[in-house]
Amino acid sequence: MDRVRTLTQAYTQAPWRRQLQILGLFLLALVSLALVAIIYLSVTTKAATVGRQIMDMQSEIEDMETSIADLETRLAELRSATTMRRRAEEMGFYPVEREEVEYLVVDGYVPRQAANLAPVPETVVAVAASLPADYTESLLDWLRLRLIPALRRLVESQP
């Protein structure tokens, strides 16, 4: 008990300690608030910078797309039939007449065959003929063969 009294007496005799603790807590809170504010400002600044960079890049993308569209239009103009005809005439070419055309016959050349993706009709018939009847009958055929005789038997068995 005596020890508690001496500690209490020593503490009450030095009020500057309590003031120092309050000042320390206040400064700790102030420094913590300042750190949070600095971190918040840093993150906000980085986000704004990145947002601006994204806007600049989107602007560049739009400019490039416009440039590509312009180049494609120019290419289409250069490849147009009238431009190609004019350029060919400037280089000395002229439209060929039917009598001037000469065809060469190449021995062993086989021309391309048209692609036929449908099976040959004879194969379909042969495959259908080789299938069991269970796989070729329709639902209506099945009902007619199974259900109608059963219904007749039912009707006949009743008095």
C-alpha positions in Angstrom: 0.0 0.0 0.0 2.8 2.3 0.8 4.3 1.7 -2.6 1.1 2.7 -4.3 1.0 5.9 -2.3 4.5 6.9 -3.2 3.8 6.3 -6.9 0.6 8.4 -6.7 2.4 11.1 -4.8 5.3 11.1 -7.3 2.8 11.3 -10.2 0.8 14.1 -8.6 4.0 16.0 -7.9 5.0 16.0 -11.6 1.9 17.2 -13.6 4.2 17.9 -16.6 4.2 14.1 -17.2 0.5 14.0 -17.8 0.7 17.1 -20.1 3.6 15.4 -21.9 1.6 12.2 -22.4 -1.4 14.2 -23.8 0.9 16.2 -26.1 2.6 12.9 -27.3 -0.8 11.3 -28.1 -1.9 14.5 -29.9 1.3 14.5 -32.0 0.9 10.8 -32.7 -2.6 11.3 -33.9 -1.5 14.3 -36.0 1.4 12.4 -37.6 -0.9 9.4 -38.3 -3.4 11.8 -39.9 -0.7 13.4 -42.0 0.6 10.0 -43.2 -2.9 8.9 -44.2 -3.4 12.2 -46.1 0.0 11.8 -47.8 -0.9 8.3 -48.9 -4.3 9.4 -50.1 -2.9 12.3 -52.1 -0.2 10.0 -53.6 -2.8 7.4 -54.7 -5.1 10.1 -56.1 -2.3 11.7 -58.0 -1.2 8.4 -59.5 -4.8 7.6 -60.5 -5.2 11.0 -62.1 -1.9 10.6 -64.0 -2.8 7.2 -65.3 -6.3 8.4 -66.2 -4.8 11.2 -68.2 -2.4 8.8 -70.0 -5.3 6.6 -70.9 -7.2 9.6 -72.4 -4.1 10.5 -74.4 -3.7 6.9 -75.6 -7.4 6.8 -76.6 -6.9 10.0 -78.5 -3.9 8.5 -80.3 -5.9 5.3 -81.1 -8.7 7.5 -82.6 -6.1 9.4 -84.6 -4.5 6.2 -85.9 -7.9 4.7 -86.8 -8.7 7.9 -88.8 -5.4 7.7 -90.5 -5.9 4.0 -91.3 -9.4 4.8 -92.7 -7.8 7.5 -94.9 -5.2 5.2 -96.2 -7.8 2.5 -96.9 -9.8 5.0 -98.8 -6.7 6.1 -100.8 -5.9 2.4 -101.5 -9.5 1.9 -102.7 -9.2 4.9 -105.0 -5.9 3.5 -106.4 -7.4 0.0 -107.0 -10.6 1.3 -108.6 -11.3 0.1 -112.1 -11.1 3.6 -113.7 -7.8 4.4 -112.1 -6.3 1.0 -113.0 -7.5 1.4 -116.6 -6.0 4.9 -116.8 -2.7 3.7 -115.4 -2.6 0.7 -117.7 -3.2 2.9 -120.7 -0.4 5.2 -119.5 1.9 2.2 -119.4 1.0 1.2 -122.9 -1.5 -1.6 -122.3 -4.8 -1.7 -124.2 -8.0 -3.9 -124.0 -7.6 -7.2 -125.9 -9.9 -8.1 -128.7 -11.5 -11.6 -128.9 -9.5 -12.4 -132.0 -6.2 -11.6 -130.3 -6.7 -14.1 -127.5 -4.7 -17.3 -127.8 -5.3 -20.3 -125.5 -2.6 -22.8 -124.8 -3.5 -26.5 -124.4 -1.5 -28.2 -121.7 -1.3 -32.0 -121.8 -2.2 -33.7 -118.5 -3.9 -30.7 -117.0 -7.0 -31.5 -115.0 -9.3 -28.6 -114.3 -10.7 -28.0 -110.9 -13.8 -30.0 -110.0 -16.7 -28.3 -108.3 -16.9 -29.2 -104.6 -19.8 -31.4 -103.9 -20.4 -31.7 -100.1 -23.6 -33.8 -100.3 -23.3 -37.6 -100.4 -24.1 -39.4 -103.6 -27.8 -40.3 -103.6 -27.1 -44.0 -104.3 -25.1 -44.2 -101.0 -27.9 -42.7 -99.0 -30.3 -45.3 -100.4 -27.9 -48.1 -99.8 -27.3 -47.0 -96.2 -31.1 -46.6 -95.6 -31.7 -50.1 -96.9 -29.1 -51.6 -94.6 -30.6 -50.1 -91.4 -33.0 -52.0 -89.2 -36.7 -51.1 -89.5 -36.6 -49.7 -85.9 -34.3 -46.9 -87.0 -36.3 -46.0 -90.2 -39.9 -45.9 -88.9 -41.4 -42.6 -87.9 -43.3 -41.9 -84.6 -46.6 -42.1 -86.4 -45.7 -45.5 -87.9 -44.7 -46.7 -84.4 -47.9 -45.5 -82.9 -50.0 -47.1 -85.7 -48.1 -50.5 -85.3 -48.1 -50.6 -81.5 -50.9 -48.5 -80.1 -53.8 -49.2 -82.4 -53.7 -53.0 -82.1 -53.5 -52.6 -78.3 -56.6 -50.3 -78.3 -58.5 -52.8 -80.5 -57.8 -55.6 -78.1 -59.0 -53.4 -75.2 -62.2 -52.6 -77.1 -62.8 -56.2 -78.1 -62.3 -57.5 -74.5 -64.9 -55.2 -73.1 -68.5 -56.5 -73.2 
